[in-house]
Amino acid sequence: MITGVIKNKIDKIWTDIWAGGITNPLTVIEQLTYLMFIRSLDEKELETEEMENMSGEKLSKIFPQSPNGQMMRWSRFKNKDPREIFEIISQRVFPAIKQMKYGRLPDFDENGELIEITDENGEEDSKKTAFARYMEDAIFIIPTPQVLQKIITGLDDLYEHDIAELDMQGDSYEYMLSKLSTAGHNGQFRTPKHIREMMVSLMAPAPDDIICDPACGTAGFLVSSAEYIRQNYEDTMTTEQWERYNGETFTGFDTDRTMLRISAMNLMLHSVTNPEIDYKDSVSKENSIKGKYTLCLANPPFKGTVDAESINDDLKAVTNTKKTELLFIALFLRMLEKGGRCACIVPDGVLFGSSKAHQAIRKELVENNQLKAVISMPSGVFKPYAGVSTAVLIFTKTGAGGTDKVWFYDMRADGFSLDDKRSAVEENDIPDIIERFKNLDKEEERQRTEQSFFVPKEEIAENSYDLSINKYKKVEYVPVNYPPVSEIISDIKELEGEITAGLAELEEMV
């Protein structure tokens, strides 16, 4: 759990970077990510050296054993003069991590030139970590030695005294990511952690699941899934399942290389060392993945449109549109294997839009697959990013129908105020949503006037596959008993008399 002390220390590091002239939150996160990665390499090296001393066996090292190579270690340079630290990181460490291969950093020759890492088999990228793959175009922009020293001192204090455990490191990184308070140009938002965790709890991922978020951003859904699996299966997982957990269990795609670096770091800090994080335009022709995943969790871009020529024909066959929020639903259906499940966030327009494309994707979910639930969320959930109204769709790919009835839930509170401040409040429907979803058999007798209820497929089909809860919800009107008209008129006359008397008194005083 992140305490106020830890938050204050992170805020202090953030303020130091701002004071140095870097004010874009995404850039701040990116630069901190680089430094955290550099420190994590030295932590791993120290663990390897300890294992080597205990076992007496020679183990593979990350850092070259030369003086130049050892100079790049966090523990060796952190207490040096600020100007020397700045030179080591900007001229040595940073160029080295951009060329990291096979879990090793390259060395430097006497002239300060990088020595290329070679493999006896001539393989180039097979051993690169997900983070290292996307470092090639990274830029180190910490402006001065003084700012860099403040950040290093702040991070070191945080790691050594407050977040030594890996879980705490992950939570601290999540807190840093919470400072990303602006939406991307395509309408992508960072999904609040409690909403992600709700969706993950509803889907209950297991160690044998192959999980994908094709619009992963900071990899929040993958991180929440990893945490859920560890919390529920850590003591029972096999060696094979742990190997998959460290890699192919988690897949994420994004078109922003900065986000890919952040995703890889976020997963690394949550014990997923080599996930499948790839640069890919998910709805384009370059993505031809079919029937591969057992679970999709995503909050895809809401208001983006893409070039019609680049859209994969498989998706246009389901919903002929350029709207990303519709194309991604078709994409989930294609990427899931039969029996695969999905929980995704959509803007309300997807639920009731009247265009052919909107109706086509809803019909596909209801008639050709199994739509299980529609959870309508209040419009303040994504503040301060935006006040857009959203819903969570939960469905299973069958390719042969299976929707008999759909469960609707009207979420009115998520544990936080629905204004820009998003302060914690007592009202919270999320525990109730999880409890009811896991016991849907008890929902049969619920009335349309209540917060959750079932709607039969036939009724949804008759309403052009409209999935907005207001279409089916019944409102109870409570009659109000007013006094007789004569009594109301008498009260008005009495008030009028009082006003006239008051005005007369004022005139006498003037």
Helices and strands as residue ranges (DSSP letters): H 4-19, H 25-55, H 67-70, H 74-77, H 82-88, I 89-93, H 94-98, E 107-108, E 114-115, H 130-133, H 145-161, H 166-177, H 193-203, E 211-213, H 220-233, H 239-245, E 250-254, H 257-268, E 276-279, E 293-298, H 313-318, H 324-335, E 336-347, H 349-352, H 356-368, E 370-377, G 379-382, E 390-396, E 405-410, E 414-416, E 424-428, H 430-437, G 440-443, E 452-456, H 457-462, G 469-471, H 485-509
